[in-house]
Amino acid sequence: MKELLRTNDPTVIAFAEALLSGERIQTFAMDVHMSALEGSIGILPRRLMVRSEDLARARRVLTENGIEIEET
């Protein structure tokens, strides 16, 4: 699995998951339960992971739909 997106905004994660699901790209959201440790203030980013072979296509889908991602 490769990291596709890292953000503090849960709505961006949800939107990205919906877009990728529509393209039949499997995702796995990490760090979604970290809010229990931080007191639900949203300082710890959540990560969206995809399979290595889907990374380039997933990046293209997100950027075409206005989600900015950092290339690592």
Buried (B, 14 or more C-beta within 10 A) or exposed (E): BBBBBBBEEEEBBEBBBEBBEEEEBEBEBBBEEBBEEEEEEEEEBBBBBBBEEBBEEBBEBBEEEEBEBEEE
